[in-house]
Amino acid sequence: MYGEYAPEILKKLHEIELQMLKDFMEICDRNQIEYFAISGTAIGAVRHNGFIPWDDDIDIALLRSDYEKFVRSMERDKEFCEKYDLWGPDRPHKYYNLQPTLMRRNTVFVNENAAAGGYRPGILMDLFIYDNIPEDKKEAEQIIKKCKIYKILYITRNVNFFKLVKGQQLLQKLKNITCGFIRIGLRMIPKSDEILYRKFLRYATMYKGKSDKYTCLFDPGSSIMHIYKSKSYPTVKMPFENTEIRMVKNYDEQLKQHMGNYMEMPPVEKRTNHCPVEINFGDEE
């Protein structure tokens, strides 16, 4: 998914997201919470010393213990909570997927899936939770496959795929129609979203504390975005716009593993962003 922004809109979006990042890093530093940039944000830090020019969000990863610590720290911080909400499957305000997402209050940033699910989130920062997985490749693949099943079912349950049929090619239309009918069945089961999340979490935390290997089990790239804590920590700081952001210390190795030749600018047809169907800066205008 990719969409072109008017330059002034993207500039304003980056300004708000950069302030979100600074606020997030401040609460993490104050509470000794480790985090690191991944995906587009990590590439942006290395290749552009800031945002990838067409990117429209921030990707931050935390080990599960640090994510849980962040949640506790956030809940104690009244000033932070006046500016931000945290949506996710473990939060009072759930989202259509399994990814915890930090939202800027009084703003709107709705992508296609969110719109099809009836969600109106704010300008956001994605938080990627990294869980332990087995060192053995085959065992890790089994955990990844099981988590993928529950992730797909969770999204299918929360997104009305009938609304995503228009304009799609035939095969994708058939997939979306099938997901639409599966959604009807899932929503007939009381609290099916909570059931699916518990089943996902059971497998995601099965190896907690049992290995040095971690990955984000709700991400499609979980099999190639893993890290080894002993090789990745302590994190290092890299320039990002007018501040600094933390990265795993072997960031070049990790980015090549996850993203390939990440220093090469991709052609327009291979670029991705979130292409919102609705955006509103609210109090930030």
Secondary structure, 3 states (H helix, E strand, C coil): CCCCCCHHHHHHHHHHHHHHHHHHHHHHHHCCCCCEECHHHHHHHHHHCCCCCCCCCEEEEEEHHHHHHHHHHHHHCHHHHHHEEEECCCCCCCCCCCCCEEEECCCEEECHHHHHHCCCCCCEEEEEEEEECCCCHHHHHHHHHHHHHHHHHHHHHHCCHHHHCCCCCHHHHHHHHHHHHHHHHHHCCCCHHHHHHHHHHHHHCCCCCCCCEEECCCCCCCCCCCEEHHHHCCCEEEEECCEEEEECCCHHHHHHHHHCCCCCCCCHHHCCCCCCCEEECHHHC
